[in-house]
Amino acid sequence: MQTEHFSQKINFADKCYLTFSTVISTLFGLVLPFSILIIFDRVLPNQAKDTLFLLFAI
């Protein structure tokens, strides 16, 4: 019971697009944890309000 959708082969351009979108979505997923880590490690102990405003502006 093969359908036409599953029997098509993935070409090189589709593989590149899939790899690129996977990398980009992974990087976007890591932005929030790293920004929270920077806030807790660098900003809060030093009470650096300017750095905190800059991080939220980005």
Residue pairs with C-beta under 8 A, 6 or more apart in sequence:
10 18
35 55
38 55
39 52
39 55
42 48
42 51
43 51
43 52
43 55
